[in-house]
């Protein structure tokens, strides 16, 4: 009876089959795009913050840089894992008669290396006193490679003013971020803002899969028990 029904109305059956096939195909395309977008989102988060982040407890309610910063403790990490210190603070960047508010970020060598793919001109900082600027920020200040800018951040525990040589320009995905990005060596940021301190530690674990949470949760619990006054987050 089933075969007879199929042969009795072939046009209707082909139409029904085509509609079902189209729905299945579009569903697969949508799920693939969704999965790819989620993978890209997680990879971006891991690239920018690491697998684990160590900050002061209650950082969400704190406002002053002094309350957000801490002396980086020595961390006992699994073999192959490492921690990078980052210091972020607000500053006024001055070039001649022009100035712009910026988010000054102090990075270690590994942090600079991850920005290599965004570099559109120049090179990465190699010594103290060198800096990377967002391309939009450089246009706003009308500065180019080799020119000098001055970061002004009074009221802290550091020098409050520091001169940098622009050695590279970054083309970042977000224009709103690019127009306020100033990346400098961590030691320079500490000298300017808070000597010896960081606002976060980024812990990276090679070999951990994109959606593997068990090793991260285990290390999170272990570190949290040894770091009073600090919060460890995935």
LODREN-878370 format. One record per residue: x, y, z of N, C-alpha, C in turn; residue in one letter; residue number from 1. Coordinates in steps of 0.2 Angstrom, whole numbers, plus 2048, in hexadecimal, padded with zeros to 3 digits. Layout:
// residues N
- X:Y:Z:X:Y:Z:X:Y:Z:A:NUM
...
// end
This chain:
// residues 234
- 804:7FA:800:800:800:800:804:806:800:X:1
- 80A:806:804:80F:80C:804:811:80D:7FD:X:2
- 814:808:7F9:817:809:7F3:811:80B:7EE:X:3
- 80B:809:7EE:806:80B:7EA:804:812:7EB:X:4
- 805:814:7F2:803:81B:7F3:809:820:7F0:X:5
- 80F:81E:7F1:814:822:7EE:814:822:7E6:X:6
- 812:81D:7E3:812:81D:7DC:80C:821:7D9:X:7
- 807:821:7DE:800:824:7DC:801:82C:7DB:X:8
- 805:82F:7E0:806:836:7E0:80D:838:7E0:X:9
- 811:837:7DA:818:838:7DB:81A:83F:7DB:X:10
- 816:844:7D8:817:84B:7D9:817:84D:7E0:X:11
- 811:84B:7E3:811:84D:7EA:816:84A:7EF:X:12
- 818:844:7EE:81D:841:7F2:824:845:7F1:X:13
- 826:846:7EA:82C:84A:7E9:82C:851:7EC:X:14
- 826:854:7EC:826:85B:7EF:827:85A:7F7:X:15
- 824:855:7FA:824:854:801:82C:853:803:X:16
- 82F:84E:7FF:836:84C:800:83A:852:7FF:X:17
- 839:856:7FA:83D:85C:7F9:83D:861:7FF:X:18
- 837:862:801:836:867:807:839:864:80D:X:19
- 839:85E:80F:83C:85B:814:844:85B:814:X:20
- 846:85A:80E:84D:85A:80D:850:861:80E:X:21
- 84C:866:80B:84E:86D:80C:84E:86F:813:X:22
- 849:86D:817:849:86F:81E:84F:86C:822:X:23
- 850:866:820:856:862:823:85D:866:822:X:24
- 85D:867:81B:863:86B:819:864:872:81C:X:25
- 85F:876:81D:85F:87C:820:861:87C:827:X:26
- 85E:876:82A:85F:875:832:866:874:833:X:27
- 869:870:82E:870:86E:82F:875:874:82E:X:28
- 873:878:829:877:87E:828:877:883:82E:X:29
- 870:884:831:870:888:837:874:885:83D:X:30
- 873:87F:83E:877:87C:844:87E:87D:843:X:31
- 881:87C:83C:888:87C:83B:88A:884:83C:X:32
- 886:888:83A:888:88F:83B:888:891:842:X:33
- 883:88F:846:882:890:84D:888:88D:851:X:34
- 88A:887:84F:890:883:852:896:887:851:X:35
- 897:889:84A:89D:88D:849:89E:894:84C:X:36
- 898:897:84D:898:89D:851:89A:89C:858:X:37
- 897:897:85B:899:896:862:8A0:894:863:X:38
- 8A3:890:85E:8AA:88E:85F:8AE:895:85E:X:39
- 8AC:899:85A:8B0:89F:859:8B0:8A4:85F:X:40
- 8AA:8A4:862:8A9:8A8:868:8AD:8A5:86E:X:41
- 8AD:89F:86F:8B1:89C:874:8B9:89D:873:X:42
- 8BB:89C:86C:8C2:89D:86B:8C4:8A4:86C:X:43
- 8C0:8A9:86A:8C1:8B0:86C:8C2:8B1:873:X:44
- 8BD:8AE:877:8BE:8AF:87E:8C4:8AC:881:X:45
- 8C6:8A6:87F:8CC:8A3:881:8D2:8A7:87F:X:46
- 8D2:8AA:879:8D8:8AD:877:8D9:8B4:87B:X:47
- 8D3:8B7:87D:8D4:8BD:880:8D5:8BD:888:X:48
- 8D2:8B7:88B:8D2:8B7:892:8D6:8B0:895:X:49
- 8D7:8AC:890:8DA:8A5:893:8D5:8A1:895:X:50
- 8D7:89B:898:8D2:896:89A:8CF:897:8A1:X:51
- 8D4:89A:8A5:8D2:89D:8AC:8D4:8A4:8AD:X:52
- 8D0:8A7:8B1:8D2:8AE:8B2:8D2:8AF:8BA:X:53
- 8D7:8B2:8BC:8D8:8B4:8C3:8D7:8BB:8C4:X:54
- 8D3:8BE:8C8:8D1:8C5:8CA:8D0:8C5:8D1:X:55
- 8D0:8CC:8D4:8CE:8CD:8DB:8C7:8CB:8DC:X:56
- 8C5:8C8:8E2:8BE:8C7:8E3:8BA:8CD:8E3:X:57
- 8B4:8CC:8E0:8AF:8D2:8E0:8B2:8D7:8DB:X:58
- 8B5:8D6:8D6:8B8:8DB:8D1:8B2:8DE:8CE:X:59
- 8AC:8DB:8CD:8A7:8DE:8CA:8A4:8E4:8CD:X:60
- 8A5:8E5:8D4:8A3:8EA:8D8:8A8:8F0:8D9:X:61
- 8AE:8EE:8D7:8B4:8F3:8D8:8B5:8F7:8D3:X:62
- 8B7:8FD:8D4:8B8:902:8CF:8BF:905:8CE:X:63
- 8C2:906:8D4:8C9:909:8D3:8CE:904:8D1:X:64
- 8D3:906:8CE:8D8:902:8CB:8DC:8FE:8D1:X:65
- 8DD:902:8D6:8E1:8FF:8DC:8DD:8F9:8DF:X:66
- 8D6:8FA:8DF:8D2:8F4:8E2:8D2:8EE:8DD:X:67
- 8D3:8EF:8D7:8D2:8EA:8D2:8D9:8E6:8D1:X:68
- 8DE:8E9:8D3:8E5:8E7:8D1:8E8:8E3:8D7:X:69
- 8EC:8DE:8D6:8EF:8DA:8DB:8F6:8D8:8D9:X:70
- 8FA:8D6:8DE:901:8D3:8DD:900:8CC:8DA:X:71
- 902:8CA:8D4:901:8C3:8D2:905:8BE:8D6:X:72
- 901:8B9:8D9:904:8B4:8DC:907:8AF:8D8:X:73
- 90B:8AB:8DB:90E:8A5:8D7:909:89F:8D7:X:74
- 908:89D:8D1:902:898:8D0:906:891:8CE:X:75
- 903:88C:8D2:905:885:8D0:901:882:8CB:X:76
- 903:882:8C5:8FF:880:8BF:901:879:8BC:X:77
- 8FD:876:8B8:8FF:86F:8B5:904:870:8B0:X:78
- 908:86B:8AE:90D:86B:8AA:90B:86E:8A3:X:79
- 90E:873:8A0:90D:876:89A:908:87C:89A:X:80
- 905:87D:8A0:900:883:8A1:904:889:8A3:X:81
- 902:88F:8A2:905:895:8A4:900:89A:8A6:X:82
- 903:89F:8A9:8FE:8A5:8AB:902:8AB:8A9:X:83
- 8FD:8B0:8A6:900:8B6:8A3:8FD:8BC:8A8:X:84
- 900:8C1:8AA:8FE:8C7:8AD:8FC:8CC:8A8:X:85
- 8F6:8CF:8AA:8F3:8D5:8A6:8F1:8DA:8AB:X:86
- 8F3:8E0:8A9:8F1:8E6:8AD:8EE:8EB:8A8:X:87
- 8E7:8ED:8AA:8E3:8F1:8A6:8E1:8F7:8AA:X:88
- 8E2:8FD:8A7:8E0:903:8AA:8DE:909:8A5:X:89
- 8DA:90E:8A8:8D9:913:8A3:8DE:918:8A3:X:90
- 8DF:91B:89D:8E4:921:89D:8E2:925:897:X:91
- 8E5:92B:897:8E5:930:892:8EB:930:88D:X:92
- 8EA:92E:887:8EF:92E:882:8F0:934:87E:X:93
- 8F6:937:87F:8F7:93E:87C:8FC:93D:876:X:94
- 8FB:941:871:8FF:941:86B:8FF:949:868:X:95
- 904:94D:86A:904:954:868:8FE:957:86C:X:96
- 8F9:95A:868:8F4:95E:86B:8EE:959:86B:X:97
- 8EE:953:869:8E8:94F:869:8E9:94A:86F:X:98
- 8E3:947:871:8E3:943:877:8DD:93E:876:X:99
- 8DD:938:879:8D7:934:879:8D8:92F:87F:X:100
- 8D2:92E:882:8D2:929:888:8D3:922:885:X:101
- 8D7:91E:888:8D8:917:886:8D8:912:88B:X:102
- 8D7:90C:88A:8D8:907:88E:8DF:904:88D:X:103
- 8E4:906:892:8EA:904:892:8EB:8FD:894:X:104
- 8EE:8F8:890:8EF:8F1:892:8F6:8EF:892:X:105
- 8F8:8ED:898:8FF:8EA:898:8FF:8E3:897:X:106
- 903:8E0:892:903:8D9:891:90A:8D6:891:X:107
- 90B:8D0:892:911:8CC:891:912:8CA:88A:X:108
- 918:8C7:889:91A:8C6:882:915:8C1:87E:X:109
- 912:8BC:882:90D:8B8:87F:907:8BC:87D:X:110
- 905:8C1:881:8FF:8C5:880:900:8C9:879:X:111
- 906:8CB:878:907:8CF:872:907:8CA:86C:X:112
- 909:8C4:86D:90A:8C0:867:903:8BE:865:X:113
- 8FE:8BE:869:8F7:8BC:867:8F4:8C2:863:X:114
- 8F7:8C8:863:8F4:8CD:85F:8F8:8CE:858:X:115
- 8FC:8C9:857:900:8C9:850:8FB:8CA:84A:X:116
- 8F6:8C6:84B:8F1:8C5:845:8EE:8CC:844:X:117
- 8ED:8D0:849:8EA:8D6:848:8EE:8DC:846:X:118
- 8F5:8DB:845:8FA:8E0:844:8FA:8E1:83C:X:119
- 8F8:8E8:83B:8F8:8EA:834:8FE:8EE:832:X:120
- 901:8F0:837:907:8F5:835:90C:8F4:83B:X:121
- 913:8F4:839:918:8F4:83F:919:8ED:841:X:122
- 91B:8ED:848:91D:8E7:84B:91A:8E7:852:X:123
- 91B:8E1:856:919:8E1:85D:91F:8E4:861:X:124
- 91D:8E7:867:922:8EA:86B:927:8E4:86D:X:125
- 92D:8E7:86D:933:8E2:86F:937:8E5:875:X:126
- 936:8EB:877:93A:8EE:87D:935:8F3:880:X:127
- 937:8F5:886:933:8F9:88A:932:900:886:X:128
- 92D:903:887:92B:90A:884:928:909:87D:X:129
- 927:903:87B:923:902:874:91C:900:875:X:130
- 918:902:871:911:901:871:90D:8FF:86B:X:131
- 908:8FC:86B:903:8FA:866:8FD:8FF:867:X:132
- 8FA:902:861:8F4:906:861:8EF:903:85D:X:133
- 8E9:903:85F:8E4:902:85A:8E4:907:854:X:134
- 8E3:904:84E:8E4:908:848:8DF:90F:848:X:135
- 8D9:90E:84B:8D4:913:84B:8D7:918:851:X:136
- 8DA:916:856:8DD:91B:85B:8E2:91F:858:X:137
- 8E7:91B:854:8EC:91F:851:8EA:924:84C:X:138
- 8E4:923:848:8E1:928:844:8DF:92E:848:X:139
- 8DB:92C:84D:8D9:932:851:8DE:936:854:X:140
- 8E4:933:856:8E9:937:859:8EE:93A:853:X:141
- 8ED:937:84D:8F1:939:847:8F9:938:849:X:142
- 8FA:931:84B:900:92F:84C:902:929:848:X:143
- 908:928:846:90A:922:842:910:91E:846:X:144
- 912:919:842:918:915:845:91E:91A:846:X:145
- 921:918:84C:927:91C:84E:926:922:851:X:146
- 91F:924:852:91E:92B:855:91D:929:85D:X:147
- 91D:92F:861:91C:92E:868:916:930:86A:X:148
- 913:92C:86F:90D:92E:873:90E:92E:87A:X:149
- 90A:931:87E:90B:932:885:905:92F:889:X:150
- 905:92B:88D:900:928:891:900:92C:898:X:151
- 8FA:92F:899:8F9:933:8A0:8F4:92F:8A4:X:152
- 8F6:92D:8AA:8F2:92A:8AF:8F3:92C:8B6:X:153
- 8F2:932:8B8:8F4:934:8BF:8EF:931:8C4:X:154
- 8F1:931:8CA:8ED:92F:8D0:8EE:928:8D2:X:155
- 8F3:924:8CF:8F4:91E:8D0:8FB:91D:8D5:X:156
- 8FD:917:8D5:903:916:8D9:909:916:8D4:X:157
- 908:917:8CE:90E:917:8C9:910:91E:8C7:X:158
- 914:91E:8C2:917:924:8BF:911:929:8BD:X:159
- 90C:927:8BB:907:92B:8B8:907:92E:8B1:X:160
- 90D:92E:8AF:90E:930:8A8:914:92C:8A5:X:161
- 913:92A:89E:918:925:89B:918:926:894:X:162
- 91D:927:891:91E:928:889:91F:921:886:X:163
- 91C:920:880:91C:91A:87C:91E:91C:875:X:164
- 921:917:872:923:918:86A:91E:913:867:X:165
- 91A:915:862:915:911:85E:919:90D:85A:X:166
- 919:906:85B:91C:902:856:918:8FD:852:X:167
- 911:8FD:854:90D:8F9:850:906:8FC:850:X:168
- 902:8FA:84B:8FB:8FC:84B:8F6:8F6:84A:X:169
- 8F1:8F6:84E:8EC:8F0:84E:8E6:8F1:84A:X:170
- 8E3:8ED:846:8DD:8ED:843:8D8:8E8:847:X:171
- 8D5:8EA:84C:8D1:8E6:850:8CA:8E5:84D:X:172
- 8C6:8DF:84F:8C0:8DE:84C:8BB:8E3:84E:X:173
- 8BB:8E6:855:8B7:8EB:857:8BA:8F2:857:X:174
- 8B6:8F6:853:8B9:8FD:852:8B9:901:859:X:175
- 8B3:8FF:85D:8B3:903:863:8B9:901:868:X:176
- 8BB:8FB:867:8C1:8F9:86B:8C8:8FC:868:X:177
- 8C8:8FC:861:8CE:8FE:85E:8D0:905:85F:X:178
- 8CA:909:860:8CC:910:861:8CE:912:868:X:179
- 8CE:90D:86D:8D1:90F:874:8D6:909:876:X:180
- 8D9:906:871:8DE:901:873:8E5:903:873:X:181
- 8E8:902:879:8EF:904:879:8F2:8FE:87D:X:182
- 8F6:8FA:87A:8FA:8F4:87C:901:8F6:87E:X:183
- 903:8F5:884:90A:8F6:885:90D:8F0:889:X:184
- 914:8F0:88A:917:8EA:88E:914:8EB:896:X:185
- 913:8E5:899:910:8E5:89F:915:8E9:8A4:X:186
- 91B:8E9:8A4:91F:8ED:8A8:91E:8F4:8A8:X:187
- 91D:8F7:8A2:91C:8FE:8A1:915:900:8A4:X:188
- 910:8FC:8A3:909:8FD:8A5:90A:8FD:8AD:X:189
- 90E:8F9:8B0:90E:8F9:8B7:912:8FF:8BA:X:190
- 917:901:8B6:91B:907:8B8:916:90D:8B7:X:191
- 912:90D:8B3:90D:913:8B2:908:913:8B7:X:192
- 905:90D:8B8:8FF:90D:8BC:900:90A:8C3:X:193
- 902:904:8C4:903:900:8CA:909:8FB:8CA:X:194
- 90E:8FD:8CD:914:8F9:8CC:913:8F2:8CF:X:195
- 915:8ED:8CB:915:8E6:8CE:90E:8E3:8CE:X:196
- 909:8E7:8CC:902:8E4:8CC:8FF:8E2:8C6:X:197
- 8FA:8DE:8C6:8F6:8DC:8C0:8EE:8DD:8C2:X:198
- 8EA:8DD:8BD:8E3:8DD:8BE:8E0:8D6:8BD:X:199
- 8E4:8D2:8B9:8E2:8CB:8B8:8E7:8C7:8B6:X:200
- 8E7:8C0:8B8:8EB:8BB:8B5:8E7:8B7:8B1:X:201
- 8EA:8B5:8AB:8E7:8B1:8A6:8EB:8AA:8A6:X:202
- 8E7:8A5:8A8:8EA:89E:8A8:8E8:89A:8A1:X:203
- 8ED:898:89E:8EC:894:898:8EE:88D:898:X:204
- 8EA:888:896:8EC:881:897:8EC:87E:890:X:205
- 8F1:87D:88D:8F2:87A:886:8EF:873:886:X:206
- 8EC:871:881:8E9:86A:880:8E2:869:883:X:207
- 8DF:86E:886:8D8:86E:888:8D4:870:883:X:208
- 8CF:86B:881:8CA:86C:87C:8C6:872:87D:X:209
- 8C2:874:878:8BE:87A:878:8B9:87A:87D:X:210
- 8B6:874:87E:8B0:873:882:8B2:86F:888:X:211
- 8B8:86E:889:8BA:869:88F:8BA:86E:896:X:212
- 8B5:86C:89A:8B5:870:8A0:8B8:86D:8A6:X:213
- 8B8:866:8A6:8BA:863:8AC:8C1:865:8AF:X:214
- 8C6:865:8AA:8CD:867:8AD:8CD:86E:8AF:X:215
- 8C9:873:8AC:8C9:87A:8AE:8C6:87A:8B5:X:216
- 8C0:877:8B6:8BD:877:8BC:8C1:874:8C2:X:217
- 8C5:86F:8C0:8C9:86C:8C5:8CF:871:8C7:X:218
- 8D2:874:8C2:8D7:879:8C4:8D5:87F:8C7:X:219
- 8CF:881:8C5:8CB:887:8C8:8CB:886:8D0:X:220
- 8C8:880:8D2:8C7:87E:8D9:8CE:87E:8DD:X:221
- 8D3:87B:8D9:8D9:87B:8DD:8DC:882:8DE:X:222
- 8DC:886:8D9:8DF:88D:8D9:8DB:891:8DE:X:223
- 8D4:890:8DE:8D0:894:8E2:8D2:893:8EA:X:224
- 8D3:88D:8EC:8D5:88B:8F2:8DC:88E:8F5:X:225
- 8E0:890:8F0:8E7:892:8F2:8E7:89A:8F1:X:226
- 8E2:89D:8EF:8E2:8A4:8ED:8DD:8A8:8F1:X:227
- 8DE:8A9:8F7:8D9:8AD:8FB:8D9:8B4:8F9:X:228
- 8D3:8B7:8F8:8D2:8BE:8F6:8D2:8BF:8EE:X:229
- 8D3:8B9:8EB:8D3:8B9:8E3:8CD:8B4:8E1:X:230
- 8CA:8B6:8DB:8C5:8B2:8D8:8C8:8AF:8D2:X:231
- 8C7:8A8:8D1:8C9:8A4:8CB:8C3:8A3:8C7:X:232
- 8C3:8A4:8C1:8BD:8A3:8BD:8BF:8A0:8B6:X:233
- 8BA:89C:8B4:8BB:899:8AD:8B8:89E:8A8:X:234
// end
